[in-house]
Amino acid sequence: MKKILLALVSTSILLIGADHIVDQKHKTFIPHTLDVKVGDTITFKNSDPFAHNAYTDDEINEFDIGMQKPGVDVTVKVKGAGKFNVECAIHPNMLLEVNAHK
């Protein structure tokens, strides 16, 4: 019974994926680069006292979280493998490089 339960727990962890935290502070993404797997999530935290807008126009992983107010967290899911950049529409010097693996 213990082996079956352990196998179910291990399989569930693989299916859920990991959550990666990206902070937006001092008009920068922290970290600046991120390695993820398909199925993982990325949570964008806004630790600045003003709004941000994280987006990518990557064909597979396209998202736009809209106007993100201070103190708000927004989560997106990684849909496909490849490299893509995330930018802030409000602060054009902000850049996050994401490398998504299968």
C-alpha positions in Angstrom: 0.0 0.0 0.0 2.8 2.4 0.8 4.4 1.9 -2.6 1.2 2.6 -4.4 0.6 5.8 -2.4 4.2 7.0 -3.1 3.7 6.3 -6.8 0.5 8.3 -6.8 2.1 11.2 -5.0 5.1 11.2 -7.3 2.9 11.1 -10.4 0.8 14.0 -9.1 3.8 16.2 -8.5 5.0 15.6 -12.0 1.6 16.5 -13.4 1.2 19.7 -11.4 4.4 21.3 -12.4 6.5 23.9 -10.5 5.6 27.5 -9.8 8.3 30.1 -10.5 8.2 33.5 -8.8 9.2 36.5 -10.8 9.3 39.8 -8.7 8.9 43.2 -10.4 10.9 45.6 -8.3 12.8 48.8 -9.1 11.5 48.6 -12.7 13.2 45.2 -13.3 12.2 41.5 -13.4 13.9 39.5 -10.7 15.4 37.1 -11.8 16.3 38.3 -15.3 16.4 34.8 -16.8 14.3 31.8 -16.0 14.5 28.1 -16.9 11.1 26.3 -16.7 9.4 23.2 -18.0 6.2 23.0 -20.1 3.3 22.9 -17.6 5.0 25.0 -15.0 3.5 28.3 -13.9 5.1 31.7 -13.6 3.8 34.0 -10.9 4.5 37.7 -11.4 4.6 39.7 -8.2 4.5 43.5 -8.2 6.6 44.8 -5.4 6.8 48.3 -6.8 4.5 51.1 -5.7 3.2 51.6 -9.2 1.6 49.4 -11.9 3.4 47.0 -14.3 2.2 45.0 -17.4 4.0 41.7 -18.2 3.4 40.3 -21.6 4.9 38.2 -24.4 3.9 37.9 -28.0 5.6 34.5 -28.3 3.4 32.4 -30.7 3.1 29.4 -28.3 3.2 31.1 -24.8 1.5 34.4 -25.6 0.0 36.2 -22.6 -0.7 39.7 -21.4 -1.5 40.1 -17.7 -2.9 43.6 -18.2 -2.5 46.4 -15.7 -1.0 44.8 -12.6 -1.5 47.0 -9.5 1.1 47.1 -6.7 0.9 44.1 -4.3 -1.0 42.0 -6.8 0.2 38.5 -8.0 -0.7 37.1 -11.5 0.0 33.6 -12.6 0.4 32.3 -16.2 1.1 28.7 -17.4 3.9 27.7 -19.7 2.2 26.0 -22.7 5.1 25.1 -25.0 8.9 24.6 -25.3 11.2 27.3 -26.6 12.8 30.6 -25.7 10.8 33.8 -25.3 11.0 37.2 -23.8 8.7 38.9 -21.3 8.4 42.6 -21.3 6.6 45.4 -19.5 4.4 47.6 -21.7 4.7 50.4 -19.2 8.5 50.2 -18.6 10.2 49.2 -21.9 13.6 48.5 -20.3 12.2 45.6 -18.3 13.1 42.2 -19.9 12.8 38.6 -18.7 14.3 35.8 -20.8 12.4 32.5 -20.4 13.8 29.2 -21.6 11.0 26.5 -21.6 11.9 22.8 -21.8 9.8 19.7 -22.4 
